[in-house]
Every structure is written in C-alpha cells, then in structure tokens.
Amino acid sequence: MTDILKKSRRVVVKVGSSLLVDGEKGTLRAQWLQALVEDIAALREQGKDVLVVSSGAIALGRRVLGLPGKALRLEESQAAAAAGQIKLSSAWAEALAKHDIKTAQILLTLGDTEERRQYLNARATVNTLLKLGVVPVVNENDTVATQEIRFGDNDRLAARVAQMISGDCLILLSDIDGLYTADPGVDAAAKFIPVVKSITPEIEAMAGVSRSGFGRGGMITKLLAAKIAVNAGCAMAIANGKKLHPIDALAKGGPKAGTWFTAKASPATARKQWIAGHLNAHGSIRIDTGAAAALLRGRSLLPAGVREVQGSFQRGDVVRVLNEAGDEIAQGLSAYSDEDARRIIGHKSNEITAILGYAGREEMIHRDDLVLHRQEEMQE
C-alpha cells in the first residue's frame, strides 16, 4: 500500500484537532506541526501537489476567549472559531515559510462543495494556488456553519475537497491507528484492518465514536469520508498522527501504519463516469463538423465551432453535445451559462473578453469535462 502514496500526484492531508492542539494547555503543538511540515515539504520535493485541511480553530480559540474545559454552546463555538482561526492560519504560514513554502487560507463549509457555483469558484481558486506552488490550508468555516459545527465534519470536508480538486490520495491524520474490527479501547480482541477494498455494511458496523476531548468526528465520519473519496477515484488512509513525522511513517509502512481504502478508478475516470451517468442534461450545444472532428482527436470544444445553443443552463451544468445533424455525440460540463454561450458562439476564444466584459475560459467545454459517446457511432 505504500505505493499508493508514492504514485500519487495530488495529496490532501487532514489534520485533527487532538493532534494539533495540546489537550491540557489548549496551545499549539509547535514541534509536532514543524515535523509534519517537514513531511509535506518532502512530498513537494517529490513533485506532488499538497493541500491541507486543518482542524484546530475552536480548540485554539477556547483558550483565547477563556472557555476551556466546558461544553460550548453554538454561538460560543463560533466565537472560538473566529478567535482561533487567526492563530491557526498564522501557525501554518510560519511553519511552511521555514521551508520557503507559500500558503493561503481557504474557509469552506460542506455546502460550498455541493452548491454548483461556489464549488466551481472554489475549485478554480485551489487549482490556481496549486499551479502557483502554494500549499492551500482549508478549514471549515465554523463561524457561519450550523449543522456542520455540531457534528465536526472536517473528515467529510477533506474528502469533498479531494474530490473537488481531483486528488488521488487523502490522508486522515488522527489519534487512532486506523480501522479495527471493534473499538480497541473497549474490546481487547479487536483486530486491526490494514486494507479495505470495499466499504461493506460489515465494515460500517465496525465504526465507533470519538473519545477525544477536542476531536468532533470519529470513525463514522471517517468511513463517510472514505466513501466520498474512493467513489471519486481517490485512495484514502486513516493514520495515527500522534508521533512526529506521521506521513513519513505512513509512507514507510509497517504494522498498524494505517488503514488504506483503495479506489477502483482514477480521479479522471471517476469524474468522466459521473458526467456520463448524469441523466438530467440542462440543455444542448450543436456543433459543426470541424468541431466534432476535433473532439475525436481529444480536443476541447471551442466557441468557434458551436452553431447553436438550446435550453436553459448555468455554468457547470451538464449539457448534451450534438453534431450538425442533431445527433448526440457527447456530454459535458458547460463553462458558460446558456445566455453567455449564445453571445460567444462562432467567435474565437480571444474575443470572449471583449464580448462578455470578463475573462472567461477559452473553451465552451474543456476536454477534462467532456465524455464522448462511442467513436464508431460518431463516425457513422
């Protein structure tokens, strides 16, 4: 299983509160963080993109606001998150800067990863940061979250982020070794499970709940995260992060190094399968013969090759692609709304800004967001 991490090109690392914050003092575990950042720097030296999803804002904010050792009301949790987020983001920035790594803070909720426009904007922002060599540090926007803040879902948020950016490896660092057949703290006979190839009802029945004073998740949320990740073509590991250099330890393997959940497809394949399986297309785009031939060669669909736009849709919606005869030859995610698409059809990509008044994408549908039907059918 160590080959999974070795072969991965885009890695998402989720850090739990109980690892980052000293439970008794309510302060940052600076030495541990620095060791983790050394692991992250090593991944980047291997040519990998790295994104961090970090808990800890509420745990740090408790001490700042004088709220230690008590159950917090919703508004107190949100206040603690607001105060602690400043300390959390500063800690990551300072630790990464020691390795000459730039960072950027992104605050999201699960809703941001599910609502279409917010999802597209977040994905574009993160991809741009990664292209610029930045390590984005994502945290749940606890200050405005309501349902999420009660269940503590940075596990699922991390999986959603991995799905959003087409990550191929998600590492959940926690205070546990991985998945056991039962709670090892209760059942001494519980057996460690190093690899999960399919999340069956039996696997789900093994989940327990968090006994940590700070962590808000538990094995249940980790299994939910695993479902999201593997369905998106992203392998996932649950690993014990208590010791220094936890990612290095996971990479080296060994007894109880972590539980791996394997993915049956790549992120690109999973994304294409989702697009192909989407039955409710919001509209259609009819293209000329030259554009159809370009799609066969693996090209993107450019506005210049579009003859007609039909239906009503928004940016990111699934649309059908029709040839000149009106036969459906592909399906994909439109980079424009139907209104803007109608304004730029037949025009060259370098004319888009002047027509729309903003710098949109060069493609009407990017090849990564396009699924062709069987080529022999297209050539008939």
Residue pairs with C-beta under 8 A, 6 or more apart in sequence:
1 194
1 195
1 237
1 253
1 260
1 262
2 250
2 251
2 252
2 253
4 169
4 235
4 237
4 260
4 262
5 11
5 169
5 171
5 237
5 247
5 250
5 251
6 251
7 168
8 48
8 167
8 168
8 169
8 235
9 47
9 48
9 49
9 168
10 48
10 49
10 51
10 130
10 165
10 166
10 167
10 168
10 169
10 267
11 43
11 48
11 49
11 50
11 51
11 167
11 168
11 169
11 170
11 171
12 50
12 51
12 52
12 53
12 158
12 161
12 162
12 165
12 167
12 169
12 170
12 171
12 234
13 36
13 40
13 50
13 51
13 52
13 53
13 171
13 173
13 247
14 52
14 53
14 54
14 55
14 154
14 155
14 158
14 170
14 171
14 172
14 173
15 36
15 52
15 53
15 54
15 55
15 56
15 173
15 241
16 55
16 154
16 172
16 173
16 174
16 175
16 212
16 214
16 215
16 217
16 241
17 55
17 56
17 58
17 59
17 212
17 214
17 215
17 216
18 174
18 175
18 212
18 213
18 214
18 215
19 29
19 32
19 173
19 174
19 175
19 241
19 242
20 28
20 29
20 32
20 33
20 54
20 55
20 56
20 59
20 88
21 27
21 28
21 29
21 56
21 59
21 60
21 214
22 28
22 29
23 212
23 213
23 214
25 63
26 59
26 60
26 62
26 63
26 68
27 60
27 63
28 56
28 60
28 87
28 91
30 91
30 95
31 244
32 244
33 91
33 92
33 95
34 95
34 98
35 244
35 245
36 173
36 241
36 245
36 246
36 247
37 95
37 96
37 98
37 99
37 101
38 99
38 245
39 245
39 246
39 247
39 248
40 50
40 52
40 96
40 99
40 101
40 135
40 247
41 99
41 101
42 247
42 248
43 50
43 247
44 50
44 101
44 135
49 130
50 135
51 126
51 130
51 135
51 136
51 137
51 138
51 161
51 165
51 167
52 92
52 135
52 136
52 137
52 138
53 137
53 138
53 139
53 154
53 157
53 158
53 161
54 88
54 92
54 137
54 138
54 139
54 154
55 139
55 140
55 152
55 154
55 215
55 216
56 84
56 88
56 139
57 80
57 81
57 84
57 85
57 87
57 88
57 139
57 142
58 72
58 77
58 80
58 81
58 84
58 142
59 84
59 214
60 83
60 84
60 87
60 88
61 67
61 79
61 80
61 81
61 82
61 83
61 84
61 85
61 87
62 68
62 72
62 80
62 84
64 80
64 83
64 84
64 87
65 76
65 79
65 80
65 83
67 76
67 80
72 80
74 146
74 149
74 150
77 142
77 149
78 142
78 143
78 144
78 145
78 149
81 142
81 143
81 149
82 143
85 107
85 139
85 142
85 143
88 139
89 105
89 137
89 139
92 103
92 105
92 137
93 103
96 102
96 103
96 135
97 103
101 133
101 134
101 135
102 132
102 133
102 134
102 135
103 134
103 135
103 136
103 137
104 129
104 134
104 135
104 136
104 137
105 136
105 137
105 139
106 122
106 125
106 126
106 136
106 137
106 138
106 139
107 138
107 139
107 140
107 141
107 143
108 122
108 138
108 139
108 140
108 141
108 157
108 161
109 140
109 141
109 144
109 145
109 148
109 157
110 140
110 148
110 153
110 156
110 157
110 160
111 118
112 118
112 119
112 122
112 141
113 119
113 122
113 157
113 160
113 161
113 163
113 164
114 160
116 314
116 315
116 316
116 317
117 314
117 315
117 316
119 164
119 316
120 315
120 316
122 164
123 164
123 165
126 136
126 161
126 164
126 165
127 165
129 136
130 136
130 165
138 157
138 158
138 161
139 154
140 148
140 149
140 153
140 154
140 157
142 148
142 149
148 157
151 216
151 217
151 221
152 215
152 216
152 217
152 221
153 216
153 217
153 221
154 216
154 217
155 172
155 217
155 221
155 222
155 224
155 225
156 221
156 224
156 225
156 228
158 170
158 172
158 225
159 170
159 224
159 225
159 226
159 227
159 228
159 229
159 232
159 234
159 236
160 228
161 167
162 170
162 228
162 229
162 232
162 234
162 236
163 228
163 229
163 232
163 234
163 267
166 232
166 233
166 267
166 268
166 271
167 234
167 267
168 233
168 234
168 235
168 263
168 266
168 267
169 234
169 235
169 236
169 237
170 225
170 229
170 234
170 235
170 236
170 237
171 236
171 237
171 239
171 247
171 250
171 258
172 222
172 225
172 236
172 237
172 238
172 239
173 239
173 240
173 241
173 246
173 247
174 215
174 217
174 222
174 238
174 239
174 240
174 241
175 212
175 215
175 240
175 241
175 242
176 219
176 238
176 240
177 184
177 192
177 239
177 240
177 256
177 258
177 259
178 192
178 193
178 194
178 237
178 238
178 239
178 240
178 256
178 258
178 259
179 192
179 193
179 196
179 203
179 206
179 219
179 222
179 223
179 238
179 259
180 190
180 191
180 192
180 193
180 206
181 190
181 191
181 193
181 206
182 189
182 190
182 206
182 208
183 190
183 208
184 190
184 192
185 211
186 208
192 255
192 256
192 259
193 203
193 206
193 259
194 256
194 257
194 258
194 259
194 260
195 259
195 260
195 262
196 203
196 226
196 259
196 260
196 261
196 262
197 262
199 223
199 226
199 227
199 230
199 261
203 223
204 223
206 219
207 218
207 219
207 220
207 222
207 223
208 218
208 219
208 220
209 218
209 219
209 220
210 216
210 217
210 218
210 219
222 238
225 236
226 236
226 238
226 261
229 235
229 236
229 261
229 263
230 236
230 261
230 262
230 263
230 264
231 270
232 263
232 267
232 270
232 271
233 263
233 264
233 265
233 266
233 267
233 268
233 269
233 270
233 271
234 263
234 267
235 260
235 261
235 262
235 263
236 260
236 261
236 263
237 250
237 258
237 259
237 260
237 261
238 258
238 259
238 261
239 246
239 247
239 249
239 250
239 257
239 258
239 259
240 246
240 256
240 258
243 249
249 257
250 257
250 258
263 270
265 273
268 368
271 368
271 369
272 371
275 318
275 331
275 332
275 333
275 369
275 370
275 371
276 331
276 371
278 318
278 331
280 318
281 311
281 317
281 318
281 319
281 320
281 331
282 311
282 312
282 313
282 314
282 317
282 318
282 319
283 309
283 310
283 311
283 312
283 313
283 317
283 319
283 320
283 334
283 338
284 309
284 310
284 311
284 319
284 320
284 321
284 322
284 328
285 301
285 306
285 308
285 309
285 310
285 319
285 320
285 321
285 322
285 334
285 341
285 364
285 365
286 306
286 307
286 308
286 309
286 310
286 322
286 323
286 324
286 326
287 295
287 301
287 305
287 306
287 307
287 321
287 322
287 323
287 324
288 305
288 306
288 307
288 324
289 323
289 324
290 305
291 301
291 302
291 304
291 305
291 306
292 305
292 323
292 324
292 329
292 378
294 301
294 302
294 305
295 301
295 321
295 329
295 330
295 370
295 372
295 378
296 372
296 375
296 378
296 379
298 367
299 367
300 362
300 363
300 364
300 365
300 366
300 367
300 370
301 321
301 332
301 363
301 364
301 365
301 370
302 348
302 349
302 362
302 363
302 364
303 341
303 344
303 345
303 346
303 347
303 348
303 349
303 352
303 364
304 346
304 347
304 348
304 349
306 341
306 345
306 346
306 364
307 324
307 345
307 346
308 345
309 338
309 341
309 342
309 345
311 319
311 338
312 338
313 319
313 334
313 337
313 338
314 337
314 338
315 334
315 335
315 336
315 337
315 340
316 333
316 334
317 333
317 334
318 331
318 332
318 333
318 334
319 331
319 332
319 333
319 334
319 365
320 328
320 330
320 331
321 328
321 329
321 330
321 331
321 332
321 365
321 370
322 328
322 329
323 329
323 378
328 373
329 372
329 373
329 377
329 378
330 370
330 371
330 372
330 373
331 370
331 371
331 373
332 365
332 366
332 369
332 370
332 371
333 365
333 366
333 369
333 370
334 341
334 364
334 365
335 360
335 361
335 363
335 364
335 365
335 366
335 369
336 344
336 360
336 361
336 364
340 356
340 360
341 364
343 355
343 356
344 351
344 352
344 355
344 356
344 360
344 364
347 355
349 362
349 363
352 359
352 360
352 362
353 359
353 360
372 378
